[in-house]
Amino acid sequence: MPQASSLKNKVIVTCAVTGAGDTTKINPHVPVTPEEIARSAIDAAKAGASVAHLHARDPETGGISHDLTLYREIVERIRESDTDIVINITSGGGGDFAPNLQNPYQAGEGSDLQTAEERHEPVAELKPEMCTLDCGSVNFGDMVYVSPTEWLRRQARLIRESGVKPELECFDTGHLRFANQLISEGLIDGNPHFQFCLGIPWGAAADTETLLYLRSRLPENATWSAFGIGAMQMKILAQTALLGGHVRVGLEDNLYLSKGVIARNDQLVEKGIGILGKLGKEPMTPQEARETLHLT
């Protein structure tokens, strides 16, 4: 393992290649099929990304999919390629709830709900090196993203039993409090890794004050990363790197290379790495990311 000093100015670059939002009509480069998603992750790795964060989409509609067959094809295509990258699968799908306006006890149009066990299924089956764990509920645009505390405890146990490293995703300040509670209860093993998700309506703001607040409440043995959405993607990347964190780019969070210019994932990785270079930073290799995150 390299000495910590040799990694002092190196940063883990995650590429979130597709997400689950209704973005394919805006940017035709958003990958949809398993082949497209895997290829986009591989291209991101060749551009310098250390980690690929993966969702599956329905090849027919382009919308969110929880189909294990699709996840398996994505992961197998990446693993069978000659390009190395750390694989990080979402386990946060199936949390969208839009109350029926006539009967708030019923889910309205656009809702998509899964149990903790259903959310965990691709992780249990495919054993990626990492997976996300969304650490709380939040108003998410006009919906509510639902992740009750007991569900999260169940998910944390399932992730631990699978031997997969959780990325503790925090969309608001209370999520960090609960992530620390999971750690105190012994449900997160080893050195925890946090991801601060900033600028999503109506979660934590994408600004320096929020980053400093969140960073100040991390456990001493934690690593952390952050991202901003839309026009804040590269600004938060720069601020995060200056504050000692790791970074994330990709079409899940931002569709544009510059104003009015649609992007590809590899272009966003290259742009992010260019900014890091101006700050005296460089991207970690996938193997260096594994060592930093204690995946090996």
SVG drawing of the C-alpha trace seen along z (x, -y; Angstrom):
<svg xmlns="http://www.w3.org/2000/svg" viewBox="-60 -29 65 42">
<polyline fill="none" stroke="black" stroke-width="0.4" points="0.0,0.0 1.4,-3.4 2.3,-5.8 -0.4,-8.4 2.0,-11.2 2.2,-9.8 -1.6,-10.3 -1.8,-13.7 -2.6,-15.5 -4.6,-12.8 -8.4,-12.6 -10.9,-9.9 -13.0,-10.8 -16.4,-9.1 -18.5,-9.2 -22.3,-8.8 -23.0,-7.7 -26.8,-7.8 -29.0,-8.1 -32.8,-7.6 -34.1,-11.0 -36.1,-12.0 -33.0,-13.3 -32.8,-11.3 -35.0,-13.7 -32.6,-16.6 -29.3,-14.9 -29.1,-12.0 -25.7,-11.0 -27.4,-9.8 -26.8,-6.0 -29.9,-3.8 -29.2,-0.2 -26.9,2.0 -24.4,1.9 -24.5,-1.9 -24.2,-2.3 -21.2,0.1 -19.5,-1.5 -20.0,-5.0 -18.5,-3.7 -15.5,-2.3 -15.0,-5.5 -15.2,-7.4 -12.5,-5.2 -10.3,-5.7 -10.7,-9.5 -9.4,-9.1 -12.4,-8.2 -11.6,-6.0 -15.2,-4.8 -18.3,-4.3 -21.7,-4.8 -24.4,-2.8 -28.1,-2.8 -30.1,-0.7 -32.7,-2.1 -35.5,-0.4 -34.2,0.0 -37.7,-0.6 -38.7,-3.7 -35.4,-5.1 -37.0,-5.3 -35.8,-3.8 -35.5,0.0 -34.8,2.3 -34.4,5.3 -31.6,7.5 -31.0,8.9 -30.1,5.4 -27.8,4.7 -26.1,8.1 -25.4,7.3 -24.0,3.8 -21.6,5.2 -20.5,8.2 -19.7,6.0 -17.5,3.7 -15.8,6.6 -15.1,8.4 -13.5,5.3 -9.8,4.6 -10.4,1.4 -10.3,1.2 -12.7,-0.9 -14.3,-0.5 -18.0,0.5 -20.5,-1.3 -24.2,-0.2 -27.1,-2.3 -29.2,-0.7 -31.3,-3.8 -33.9,-3.1 -37.5,-2.5 -38.0,-5.4 -40.1,-7.9 -43.4,-8.7 -45.9,-11.3 -49.1,-11.3 -52.4,-11.0 -54.0,-14.4 -57.4,-12.9 -56.1,-10.2 -52.7,-10.9 -52.5,-7.2 -52.2,-6.1 -49.2,-6.6 -49.9,-8.9 -48.5,-9.0 -44.7,-8.8 -44.3,-6.9 -41.9,-4.0 -41.4,-2.2 -39.4,0.8 -38.6,2.5 -35.1,2.5 -34.6,6.1 -35.7,5.2 -33.4,2.3 -30.5,4.5 -31.1,7.3 -28.6,6.2 -26.0,5.7 -26.6,9.1 -26.5,10.8 -23.6,9.0 -21.3,8.1 -19.9,4.8 -17.1,3.3 -19.3,0.4 -23.0,-0.6 -24.8,-3.6 -26.9,-3.9 -29.2,-7.0 -29.2,-7.9 -32.7,-9.5 -35.9,-10.8 -36.1,-14.2 -38.4,-16.4 -37.1,-15.7 -38.6,-18.2 -42.3,-17.6 -41.9,-14.1 -40.7,-12.7 -37.8,-10.3 -38.6,-7.7 -35.9,-6.0 -37.2,-5.4 -34.7,-4.7 -35.6,-1.1 -35.4,-0.4 -31.9,-1.9 -30.9,0.2 -32.0,3.3 -30.2,2.2 -27.0,1.5 -27.1,5.0 -27.7,6.5 -24.8,4.5 -22.5,5.5 -23.5,9.2 -22.7,8.9 -19.2,7.7 -19.8,4.5 -18.5,1.0 -21.4,-1.4 -21.2,-5.0 -23.2,-6.9 -25.2,-9.4 -26.3,-12.5 -28.8,-14.8 -29.3,-16.9 -27.7,-17.6 -29.9,-15.1 -28.8,-12.3 -25.2,-12.8 -26.5,-12.6 -28.2,-9.3 -25.2,-7.9 -23.1,-8.6 -25.8,-6.8 -25.5,-3.7 -21.8,-3.8 -22.3,-4.1 -24.6,-1.1 -22.0,1.0 -23.9,1.3 -21.1,-0.2 -17.8,1.6 -14.3,0.2 -13.5,-3.3 -16.8,-4.9 -17.1,-6.8 -19.6,-9.6 -21.0,-11.3 -22.5,-14.8 -25.2,-15.4 -25.7,-19.1 -28.2,-21.4 -31.1,-18.9 -34.4,-20.6 -35.0,-20.6 -32.0,-19.2 -28.7,-20.7 -27.5,-23.7 -24.6,-23.6 -22.3,-26.1 -19.1,-26.3 -20.9,-26.9 -22.8,-23.6 -19.7,-21.7 -17.8,-23.0 -20.6,-22.2 -20.9,-18.6 -17.1,-18.1 -16.9,-19.3 -19.2,-16.5 -17.4,-13.5 -15.8,-10.8 -12.0,-11.1 -11.5,-7.9 -13.9,-8.8 -13.2,-9.6 -15.7,-11.9 -16.8,-13.1 -19.3,-15.7 -21.1,-16.7 -23.3,-19.5 -26.0,-19.3 -26.4,-21.2 -24.3,-24.3 -22.8,-23.7 -21.1,-20.5 -17.7,-21.9 -17.9,-24.6 -18.5,-22.0 -15.8,-19.8 -13.3,-22.6 -14.4,-23.6 -14.5,-19.9 -11.0,-19.3 -9.7,-22.4 -11.3,-21.2 -9.7,-17.8 -12.6,-15.7 -13.1,-13.5 -15.3,-14.4 -18.0,-13.2 -19.1,-14.2 -21.4,-12.6 -24.6,-12.8 -26.7,-11.7 -26.0,-15.1 -25.4,-17.5 -26.1,-17.3 -24.0,-20.1 -20.3,-20.6 -20.9,-24.4 -23.9,-26.6 -26.1,-25.1 -23.5,-22.4 -24.6,-18.9 -22.0,-16.6 -20.8,-13.0 -19.6,-11.4 -16.0,-11.1 -16.0,-14.8 -17.2,-15.7 -14.5,-13.5 -11.9,-15.2 -13.2,-18.7 -13.2,-17.8 -9.7,-16.5 -8.6,-19.6 -9.9,-21.7 -8.2,-19.5 -4.9,-19.9 -5.2,-23.7 -5.5,-23.1 -2.5,-21.0 -4.5,-17.7 -4.6,-14.6 -7.0,-11.7 -6.4,-8.4 -6.1,-5.2 -8.8,-2.7 -6.3,-0.7 -5.3,-3.8 -9.0,-4.5 -9.4,-0.9 -6.5,-1.4 -7.8,-4.8 -11.3,-3.4 -10.0,-0.2 -11.6,2.0 -8.6,4.3"/>
</svg>
